[in-house]
Amino acid sequence: MAGLRCARWLQRRAVRRHDERHPSPGARLRGGINVVREAVIRKGWHRRGRLGAMLRRLDRHLP
């Protein structure tokens, strides 16, 4: 499972680098999603019971 998390993290990092070099409306949307994702992780909400389970499930379907 750890390998999958690493691959997902690397993919997101590659997409972020691409978006920085090629700005577009989709890139801005993904940037906003990343800002929210980072805030959720920083506040630890992804570890909170049902809320955390819902956020983790949602995260699997976001770019």
Secondary structure as the mmCIF struct_conf table of DSSP 4:
data_model
#
loop_
_struct_conf.conf_type_id
_struct_conf.id
_struct_conf.beg_label_comp_id
_struct_conf.beg_label_asym_id
_struct_conf.beg_label_seq_id
_struct_conf.end_label_comp_id
_struct_conf.end_label_asym_id
_struct_conf.end_label_seq_id
HELX_RH_AL_P HELX_RH_AL_P1 ALA A 2 ARG A 21
BEND BEND1 HIS A 22 HIS A 22
HELX_RH_AL_P HELX_RH_AL_P2 PRO A 25 LYS A 43
TURN_TY1_P TURN_TY1_P1 GLY A 44 GLY A 44
HELX_RH_3T_P HELX_RH_3T_P1 TRP A 45 ARG A 47
BEND BEND2 ARG A 48 ARG A 48
HELX_RH_AL_P HELX_RH_AL_P3 GLY A 49 ASP A 59
TURN_TY1_P TURN_TY1_P2 ARG A 60 HIS A 61
#
